[in-house]
Amino acid sequence: MTTTLHVLCAGAAQELVKALQPALLERAGATVGGRFGAVGALKEALLAGAPCDLLIATDRMIDELAASGLLRGETRAPLGRVRTGIAVRSGAPRPDVATPEALRAALLAADAIYFPDPARATAGIHFADVMRKLGIHDLLTARFRTFPNGATAMRELAACEAPGLIGCTQITEIIYTDGVELVGPLPERFELATVYTAAVSARAAEPALAQRFIAMLSGVESQPLREAGGFEI
């Protein structure tokens, strides 16, 4: 009988987890029952008692949940750092976003702006704050197209054929989404570089298996895969 490893995973690491599922099945006879999304939603799910053997979230959230006894802090392992970037549909003009002034102009010129949940998603919260600092948040509200996580935001951006679209989320989610292209990271003044970390849940049904999968996710073998997907090791 195949064992299911229950993983709560931030969207930034979704494709990494999926890419390593065949290896986990081959080596341990286990499949991944994954729930992917904004880190705020994952925390809510964990607190509500959702099945969880392994959590992948921001390093800060791992710290918080380990301190409260919900995660086994000694099992934590970083996967790498992910920056937040700007995206457009494949083939669309690529605006200049290298400076705050250029980013402001690019956003003001866009007809619709795609990004993850500004209340619960790491990149969404940050990007909304960037627009406030640029003094354009309230001007652009009617153009916002927000979604539960960055992966969904990028898929919806790719699927819309209207001109004048722009998006923002973590670079891993941009790279892994067919139909969108990375324009570049946010300007240095607004850079968000988030370390993602994995840890075993304190109530894990399969703690040994979870620890084994963490070793696969964070180890040398998967480093090329992580780097190709936008993780900075």
RAZIDA-V854840 format. One record per pair of residues at least 4 apart in sequence whose ideal C-beta (glycine too) atoms are under 7 Angstrom apart, sorted by the first residue. I is the first residue (numbers start at 1). J is the second residue. Records with the same first field share a line. If there is no record, write none. Layout:
I = J / J
This chain:
2 = 29 / 30 / 31
3 = 29 / 30 / 206 / 209
4 = 30 / 31 / 33
5 = 30 / 32 / 33 / 53 / 54 / 206 / 209 / 210 / 213
6 = 33 / 51 / 52 / 53
7 = 17 / 32 / 33 / 34 / 53 / 54 / 56
8 = 35 / 42 / 45 / 46 / 50 / 52 / 55
9 = 13 / 14 / 17 / 34 / 35 / 36 / 56
10 = 39 / 42 / 56 / 57 / 58 / 196
11 = 36 / 37 / 38 / 149 / 150 / 151 / 173
12 = 82 / 170 / 172 / 173 / 196
13 = 17 / 56 / 79 / 196
14 = 18 / 36 / 151
15 = 19 / 172 / 176 / 229
16 = 20 / 217 / 225 / 226 / 229
17 = 21 / 32 / 34
19 = 225
20 = 24 / 216 / 217 / 222
21 = 25 / 31 / 32
22 = 26
23 = 27 / 216
24 = 28 / 30 / 32 / 213 / 216
25 = 29 / 30 / 31
28 = 209 / 212
30 = 209
35 = 45 / 50
36 = 149
37 = 41 / 42 / 148 / 149
38 = 116 / 117 / 120 / 121 / 148 / 149
39 = 43 / 57 / 58 / 61 / 122
40 = 44 / 120 / 121
41 = 45 / 120 / 148
42 = 46 / 55 / 57
43 = 47 / 61
44 = 48
45 = 50
46 = 50 / 52 / 55 / 65 / 70
52 = 201
53 = 200 / 201 / 204 / 205 / 206 / 207 / 209 / 210
54 = 198 / 200 / 201 / 210 / 213 / 214
55 = 71 / 199 / 201
56 = 196 / 198
57 = 61 / 62 / 196
58 = 122 / 194 / 195 / 196
59 = 63 / 78 / 195 / 197
60 = 64
61 = 65
62 = 66 / 71 / 76 / 197 / 199
63 = 67
64 = 68
65 = 70 / 71
66 = 71 / 73 / 76 / 199
69 = 202
70 = 201 / 202
71 = 199 / 200 / 201 / 202
72 = 199 / 200 / 202
73 = 199
75 = 199 / 200 / 211 / 214
76 = 197 / 198 / 199
77 = 197 / 198 / 214 / 218
78 = 195 / 197 / 218
79 = 196 / 197 / 198 / 217 / 218 / 226 / 231
80 = 196 / 226 / 231 / 232 / 233
81 = 193 / 194 / 195 / 231 / 232
82 = 170 / 171 / 172 / 194 / 196 / 230 / 231
83 = 171 / 185 / 191 / 192 / 193
84 = 123 / 126 / 127 / 168 / 169 / 170 / 171 / 185 / 186 / 192
85 = 171 / 174 / 182 / 183 / 184 / 185 / 186
86 = 97 / 166 / 168 / 183 / 184 / 186
87 = 154 / 157 / 167 / 174 / 180 / 181 / 182 / 183
88 = 92 / 94 / 165 / 166 / 180 / 181 / 183
89 = 157 / 158 / 165 / 179 / 180
90 = 179 / 180 / 181
94 = 183
95 = 106 / 183
96 = 102 / 106
97 = 102 / 103 / 106 / 183 / 184 / 187
98 = 102 / 184 / 187
99 = 103 / 187
100 = 104 / 134 / 187 / 189 / 190
101 = 105
102 = 106
103 = 107 / 187
104 = 108 / 134 / 136
105 = 109
106 = 110 / 166
107 = 113 / 131 / 136 / 140 / 166
108 = 136
110 = 143 / 164 / 165 / 166
111 = 143 / 162 / 163 / 164 / 165
112 = 143 / 145 / 162 / 164 / 165
113 = 140 / 143 / 144 / 145 / 166 / 167
114 = 145 / 153 / 156 / 157 / 165 / 167
115 = 123 / 124 / 127 / 146 / 153 / 167 / 168 / 169
116 = 121 / 123 / 124 / 146 / 147 / 149 / 150 / 153 / 169
117 = 121 / 124 / 146 / 147 / 148
118 = 124 / 125 / 128 / 146
119 = 125
121 = 125 / 149 / 150
122 = 126 / 194
123 = 127 / 150 / 168 / 169 / 170 / 192
124 = 128 / 146
125 = 129
126 = 130 / 192
127 = 131 / 168
128 = 132 / 137
129 = 133
130 = 134 / 186 / 190
131 = 136 / 137 / 140
132 = 137
136 = 140
137 = 141
140 = 144
145 = 156
147 = 152 / 153 / 156
148 = 152
150 = 154 / 169 / 170 / 173
151 = 155 / 173 / 177
152 = 156
153 = 157 / 167 / 169
154 = 158 / 167 / 169 / 173 / 174 / 177 / 180
155 = 159 / 177
156 = 160
157 = 165 / 167 / 180
158 = 177 / 178 / 179 / 180
160 = 165
167 = 180
169 = 173 / 174
170 = 194
171 = 175 / 182 / 185 / 230
172 = 176 / 229 / 230 / 231
173 = 177
174 = 180 / 182
175 = 182 / 229 / 230
176 = 229
185 = 191
186 = 190 / 191 / 192
198 = 214 / 217 / 218
200 = 204 / 207 / 210 / 211
204 = 210
206 = 210
207 = 211
208 = 212
209 = 213
210 = 214
211 = 215
212 = 216
213 = 217
214 = 218
215 = 219
216 = 221 / 222
217 = 222
222 = 226
223 = 227 / 233
224 = 228
225 = 229
226 = 231 / 233
227 = 231 / 233
